Amino acid sequence: MRVEAVITCECGFEARAEDEEGLVAEIRRHAAEAHFMPLSHEEALLLVFRAELAAQPTTPPETTDPPEEEK
């Protein structure tokens, strides 16, 4: 099963690809064509990583320690 990756630009454009390299290529193309902002491969990859981190859940993991009793 293939999973499509999607990153949304502040302008509303959605970069879509089936893998990380395709997503990096789409981001670089869009940045250059729409925003006249050439990005290196590493800069586009950093945007992918930031988007992946932002999509991670922020709830802390459950602990196995029992709650402290009130005195």
C-alpha positions in Angstrom: 0.0 0.0 0.0 1.4 3.4 -0.9 0.9 6.4 1.3 0.8 9.9 -0.3 2.7 12.6 1.6 1.2 16.1 1.5 2.7 19.4 2.6 0.7 22.6 2.4 2.4 25.9 1.5 1.3 29.2 3.2 -0.1 30.2 -0.2 -2.4 27.2 -0.2 -0.5 25.0 -2.6 -0.4 21.4 -1.7 2.7 19.5 -2.6 1.9 15.8 -3.0 4.1 12.8 -3.6 4.3 9.1 -2.9 7.8 9.3 -1.4 10.1 11.8 0.3 12.2 12.4 -2.8 9.2 13.2 -4.9 7.9 15.6 -2.2 11.3 17.4 -2.1 11.2 17.8 -5.9 7.6 19.2 -5.7 8.5 21.7 -3.0 11.6 22.9 -4.9 9.6 23.3 -8.1 6.8 25.2 -6.4 9.1 27.4 -4.4 11.0 28.4 -7.6 8.0 28.8 -9.9 5.5 30.4 -7.6 7.7 32.3 -5.1 10.9 32.9 -7.1 12.7 31.2 -4.2 15.2 28.6 -5.3 15.7 26.0 -2.6 18.5 23.5 -2.3 17.7 19.8 -1.9 18.7 20.1 1.8 16.4 23.2 2.4 13.4 21.4 0.9 14.2 18.3 2.9 14.3 20.4 6.1 10.8 21.6 5.2 9.6 18.0 4.9 11.1 17.1 8.3 9.6 20.1 10.0 6.2 19.2 8.6 6.6 15.6 9.8 7.5 16.9 13.3 4.6 19.3 13.4 2.2 16.4 12.5 3.4 14.3 15.5 1.0 14.1 18.4 1.8 16.3 21.3 0.1 14.4 24.1 2.6 12.9 26.6 2.8 9.2 26.8 1.0 7.5 29.7 3.1 6.7 32.7 2.9 3.6 34.7 3.5 5.4 38.0 0.4 5.4 40.3 -0.9 8.9 41.1 0.2 10.4 44.4 -2.4 10.3 47.1 -3.5 13.5 48.7 -2.8 13.9 52.4 
